[in-house]
Amino acid sequence: MKLLIIGATGLVGRHVLDLALADPRVTAIIAPTRRALTSHPKLTSTMIDFEQLSAEQSCWNVDAVICTLGTTIKSAGSKAAFKRVDHDYPLMVARLAHQHGASSYILNSALGANPTSKVFYNQIKGEVEQNLQTIGFDSLTFVQPGLIGGKRDDFRFGERILAIALTLTQPLLPKRWRISPASNIAQALLDSAVESKPGCHRIRSAQLAN
Ligand SMILES: NC(=O)c1ccc[n+]([C@@H]2O[C@H](COP(=O)([O-])OP(=O)(O)OC[C@H]3O[C@@H](n4cnc5c(N)ncnc54)[C@H](OP(=O)(O)O)[C@@H]3O)[C@@H](O)[C@H]2O)c1
């Protein structure tokens, strides 16, 4: 299978890329990024500017798309800029890949995604899930982790405190509230792409915990 990975330099995206490179079920990977990736015979890595996407780019000719793109309101600078990255870009990619024949799309979404949520983050994740369902993919999967566990390049104070609290209370917590290790999320994303089961599916945080 030929796979497009969007967000391959991120915490989850890096795990997806490593798993896909090692997986014989995946024959070719396209990973457009804004930071260079280490070269590999199976990998085509190009630079991308999501404000300049074009239907002419060869990266859209794939069987499946895994999207692990995302930012934070703090990094993006405003709620509108956050929505552009976490909602608009995944949809723009989805439309272009679908037009070029991709039949499966797998989104790294989030626990609590709900278009009617009063929490802005959950509302945006719910809206992107809802809008992706109108595009026409044969197979659509939303992987919905809780707090993502793993080593980050950047320091996120709130997430670090929450991770400590969740680690200390882990055995007492219901599985859905536990940390979702990035490696487990990545395996669920990749398996969903390879299996490409018809219909719309959700993989919940409880299925992603250790
Ligand atoms: N943090 C959590 O605990 C948590 C929980 C549930 C769900 N999620 C969601 O899970 C997804 C993956 O999370 P993650 O922690 O793996 O994300 P991450 O480490 O922050 O990586 C995000 C990826 O998106 C790329 N990106 C962001 N803004 C971009 C832009 N303007 N143009 C091009 N690329 C851009 C980054 O590229 P660069 O490397 O170039 O920055 C990186 O590849 C996100 O959608 C997030 O909202 C997160």
The ligand as an SDF file (V2000), in Angstrom:
LIG
                    3D

 48 52  0  0  0  0  0  0  0  0999 V2000
   -1.2150   16.4410   23.3080 N   0  0  0  0  0  0  0  0  0  0  0  0
   -2.0580   15.4940   23.6440 C   0  0  0  0  0  0  0  0  0  0  0  0
   -1.9700   14.8800   24.7230 O   0  0  0  0  0  0  0  0  0  0  0  0
   -3.1670   15.1150   22.6890 C   0  0  0  0  0  0  0  0  0  0  0  0
   -4.2270   14.3460   23.1520 C   0  0  0  0  0  0  0  0  0  0  0  0
   -5.2190   13.9120   22.2430 C   0  0  0  0  0  0  0  0  0  0  0  0
   -5.1150   14.2690   20.9060 C   0  0  0  0  0  0  0  0  0  0  0  0
   -4.0930   15.0450   20.4780 N   0  0  0  0  0  0  0  0  0  0  0  0
   -4.0180   15.3520   19.0380 C   0  0  0  0  0  0  0  0  0  0  0  0
   -3.1890   14.3650   18.4300 O   0  0  0  0  0  0  0  0  0  0  0  0
   -2.5860   14.8940   17.2310 C   0  0  0  0  0  0  0  0  0  0  0  0
   -1.1040   14.5370   17.2250 C   0  0  0  0  0  0  0  0  0  0  0  0
   -0.5120   15.0170   18.4090 O   0  0  0  0  0  0  0  0  0  0  0  0
    1.0760   15.1010   18.5940 P   0  0  0  0  0  0  0  0  0  0  0  0
    1.3050   15.3220   20.0310 O   0  0  0  0  0  0  0  0  0  0  0  0
    1.7480   13.9610   17.9000 O   0  0  0  0  0  0  0  0  0  0  0  0
    1.4020   16.4600   17.7950 O   0  0  0  0  0  0  0  0  0  0  0  0
    2.8040   17.2170   17.6910 P   0  0  0  0  0  0  0  0  0  0  0  0
    3.8850   16.4290   18.3110 O   0  0  0  0  0  0  0  0  0  0  0  0
    2.5710   18.6020   18.1690 O   0  0  0  0  0  0  0  0  0  0  0  0
    3.0530   17.2130   16.1000 O   0  0  0  0  0  0  0  0  0  0  0  0
    2.2230   17.9330   15.2540 C   0  0  0  0  0  0  0  0  0  0  0  0
    2.6490   17.7950   13.8150 C   0  0  0  0  0  0  0  0  0  0  0  0
    1.9220   18.7830   13.0600 O   0  0  0  0  0  0  0  0  0  0  0  0
    2.8600   19.5910   12.3360 C   0  0  0  0  0  0  0  0  0  0  0  0
    2.3830   20.9630   12.2060 N   0  0  0  0  0  0  0  0  0  0  0  0
    1.7940   21.7300   13.1400 C   0  0  0  0  0  0  0  0  0  0  0  0
    1.5030   22.9360   12.6360 N   0  0  0  0  0  0  0  0  0  0  0  0
    1.9080   22.9330   11.3380 C   0  0  0  0  0  0  0  0  0  0  0  0
    1.8750   23.8850   10.2710 C   0  0  0  0  0  0  0  0  0  0  0  0
    1.3560   25.1120   10.4230 N   0  0  0  0  0  0  0  0  0  0  0  0
    2.3730   23.5300    9.0680 N   0  0  0  0  0  0  0  0  0  0  0  0
    2.9210   22.3050    8.8900 C   0  0  0  0  0  0  0  0  0  0  0  0
    2.9720   21.3440    9.8550 N   0  0  0  0  0  0  0  0  0  0  0  0
    2.4710   21.6700   11.0610 C   0  0  0  0  0  0  0  0  0  0  0  0
    4.1400   19.5430   13.1420 C   0  0  0  0  0  0  0  0  0  0  0  0
    5.2010   19.9290   12.3290 O   0  0  0  0  0  0  0  0  0  0  0  0
    6.5810   20.5320   12.9680 P   0  0  0  0  0  0  0  0  0  0  0  0
    7.3160   19.3420   13.5040 O   0  0  0  0  0  0  0  0  0  0  0  0
    7.2280   21.1730   11.8080 O   0  0  0  0  0  0  0  0  0  0  0  0
    6.1670   21.4840   14.0480 O   0  0  0  0  0  0  0  0  0  0  0  0
    4.1370   18.0620   13.5570 C   0  0  0  0  0  0  0  0  0  0  0  0
    4.5640   17.2680   12.4890 O   0  0  0  0  0  0  0  0  0  0  0  0
   -2.8860   16.3890   17.2510 C   0  0  0  0  0  0  0  0  0  0  0  0
   -3.9250   16.6550   16.3650 O   0  0  0  0  0  0  0  0  0  0  0  0
   -3.3500   16.6660   18.6870 C   0  0  0  0  0  0  0  0  0  0  0  0
   -4.2980   17.7260   18.7460 O   0  0  0  0  0  0  0  0  0  0  0  0
   -3.1140   15.4660   21.3400 C   0  0  0  0  0  0  0  0  0  0  0  0
  1  2  1  0
  2  3  2  0
  2  4  1  0
  4  5  1  0
  4 48  2  0
  5  6  2  0
  6  7  1  0
  7  8  2  0
  8  9  1  0
  8 48  1  0
  9 10  1  0
  9 46  1  0
 10 11  1  0
 11 12  1  0
 11 44  1  0
 12 13  1  0
 13 14  1  0
 14 15  2  0
 14 16  1  0
 14 17  1  0
 17 18  1  0
 18 19  2  0
 18 20  1  0
 18 21  1  0
 21 22  1  0
 22 23  1  0
 23 24  1  0
 23 42  1  0
 24 25  1  0
 25 26  1  0
 25 36  1  0
 26 27  1  0
 26 35  1  0
 27 28  2  0
 28 29  1  0
 29 30  1  0
 29 35  2  0
 30 31  1  0
 30 32  2  0
 32 33  1  0
 33 34  2  0
 34 35  1  0
 36 37  1  0
 36 42  1  0
 37 38  1  0
 38 39  2  0
 38 40  1  0
 38 41  1  0
 42 43  1  0
 44 45  1  0
 44 46  1  0
 46 47  1  0
M  CHG  2   8   1  16  -1
M  END
$$$$
